[in-house]
Amino acid sequence: MDFAFDDRTHELRGRLLAFMDEHVRPAEATFREQEEVAVATGREWERVPVTAELKAEARRRGLWNLFLTGKSAEAVRKWEAATGATHSHLPDPPLTNLQYAPLAEITGWSPALAPEAMNCAAPDTGNMEVLAEFGSPEQQERWLRPLLDGEIRSAFCMTEPAVASSDASNIATTIARDGDSYVINGRKWWSSGAMSSDCKILIVMGVTAEATAGDGHSHRRHSMILVPRDTPGVEVKRGIYVFGYSDGHHGGHAEVEFTGVRVPKENLIAGEGEGFAIAQARLGPGRIHHCMRQIGAAERALNLMCKRAASRTAFGKTLAEQGHYQEAIEELKKAGNFTSEPNATIGYVYGRMGRTLEAHKVIADLQDQLKKGYVAATNFATVYIGLGDKDQAFAWLEKGYQQHDFWITFLKGEPIFDSLRADPRFQDLVRRVGFPQ
Ligand SMILES: Cc1cc2nc3c(=O)[nH]c(=O)nc-3n(C[C@H](O)[C@H](O)[C@H](O)COP(=O)(O)OP(=O)(O)OC[C@H]3O[C@@H](n4cnc5c(N)ncnc54)[C@H](O)[C@@H]3O)c2cc1C
């Protein structure tokens, strides 16, 4: 399979990187402050205001619902054509998974903000896919429409504390037909997003037909049903923590009890016994999206590691100049085909180590990426600083300033720029960027 980026992927990566530089990363500090206020004021599970601003900007830039690929994108387009709705703002034609994956990777650089800003955050993504592919027209009108619009959020309630849920044939919550209704009883946990008051709808998986031992029907017993979060009998009990993190801004991961919860029979998705087929369709692309974001998060960690190694000194040398760090960075470089920023930091480290050939190879890589899309000018400056070429470094910083490159704001405190600080050109840049010196 050819994993090379096509022209469309390059163009979208450029747009997304610019959005990350100009809006997402600058919003991270605000996000942390707003999150602290939310926790202090008893709003731990709610979205913070900066998210809404980012969503508006992402939509304005056409970076909205890009996760909808393949069959689910087709289904949304069909639904929009039939109903005259235009909520998805889908690109035409929609992306393929191969085109979307490198975009998901970039959003992983800021996982708390970027995916939601673009309406590409789990579990809503998978839930929209379910509704698009398997929902009735009424279900789509009521729930898919506001989800595509980013107006509400949703949760997926499959996992249960009482059974090993990695084998979903164990799921034991019951969904029993009673006249024109279904009645749901059971206990779920890890229902991501359900703590938030923005979460309006739950997709619940449960048993609609009893198992008959040995009849081979263990994958036809389960169904999925839509349960509005405010239905009597639904009790969202608590948020569960992962290594001490609540993921509160994301609506947490809730334990939810269902006691005699009654919903109309029309809330069943697709049909009785279809739960497994839907679950498989839902989890496929969703897991890949998580993996791609994880790669982006790892790239950011590597970048931070390189910067730290380049700026901290032990026994008269920076950490980067100590043998075991060089080895580690070398291994990591071999392992990944990184986005421009970690590449630039690695180039900086090469420069400092006197490995000029490798540093110039990084510059050539950046030039190559620049031809195909977007690379922040400051990334070039970073490598030239490592090489000790101040003229080139200032030329690229000047470009960064002209292009409103977000990284230029790091001039203030970033140790990588220390070797330039005494130069009058640095003072001039800092004055124009507007920081106190
Ligand atoms: C952050 C987070 C968010 C989540 N969000 C949701 C959500 O929104 N909705 C939802 O329904 N669920 C969600 N989950 C739950 C998740 O899908 C389940 O934890 C997962 O399916 C495993 O089920 P379990 O916890 O019952 O583990 P168990 O099934 O009890 O598994 C226990 C252990 O057995 C191992 N194991 C299982 N099968 C095998 C095998 N075949 N070979 C080797 N080892 C095996 C597992 O690796 C695990 O270590 C979330 C979980 C987390 C951590």
The ligand as a Gaussian input file, in Angstrom:
#p B3LYP/6-31G(d) Opt

LIG

0 1
 C      -10.155000       6.162000      28.802000
 C      -11.163000       5.105000      28.458000
 C      -12.305000       5.433000      27.771000
 C      -13.256000       4.472000      27.478000
 N      -14.411000       4.843000      26.835000
 C      -15.390000       3.932000      26.661000
 C      -16.657000       4.336000      26.139000
 O      -16.871000       5.513000      25.791000
 N      -17.642000       3.415000      26.072000
 C      -17.458000       2.113000      26.444000
 O      -18.379000       1.334000      26.334000
 N      -16.257000       1.698000      26.934000
 C      -15.220000       2.582000      27.060000
 N      -14.010000       2.168000      27.590000
 C      -13.862000       0.812000      28.054000
 C      -12.996000      -0.066000      27.190000
 O      -13.536000      -0.223000      25.934000
 C      -12.866000      -1.368000      27.962000
 O      -12.075000      -1.109000      29.095000
 C      -12.285000      -2.483000      27.146000
 O      -13.205000      -2.897000      26.195000
 C      -11.820000      -3.662000      28.016000
 O      -12.872000      -4.171000      28.775000
 P      -12.709000      -4.401000      30.356000
 O      -12.264000      -3.132000      30.986000
 O      -13.978000      -5.004000      30.861000
 O      -11.498000      -5.402000      30.510000
 P      -11.582000      -7.005000      30.564000
 O      -12.387000      -7.483000      29.397000
 O      -11.986000      -7.428000      31.925000
 O      -10.067000      -7.378000      30.286000
 C       -9.160000      -7.521000      31.381000
 C       -7.791000      -7.808000      30.879000
 O       -7.769000      -8.956000      30.036000
 C       -7.013000      -8.704000      28.856000
 N       -7.582000      -9.442000      27.716000
 C       -8.862000      -9.451000      27.322000
 N       -8.993000     -10.224000      26.240000
 C       -7.764000     -10.682000      25.929000
 C       -7.257000     -11.526000      24.891000
 N       -8.064000     -12.042000      23.937000
 N       -5.933000     -11.772000      24.884000
 C       -5.118000     -11.252000      25.835000
 N       -5.546000     -10.465000      26.821000
 C       -6.852000     -10.186000      26.866000
 C       -7.166000      -7.221000      28.665000
 O       -6.067000      -6.686000      27.965000
 C       -7.189000      -6.688000      30.082000
 O       -5.894000      -6.459000      30.557000
 C      -13.036000       3.115000      27.882000
 C      -11.867000       2.771000      28.551000
 C      -10.940000       3.751000      28.852000
 C       -9.704000       3.349000      29.600000

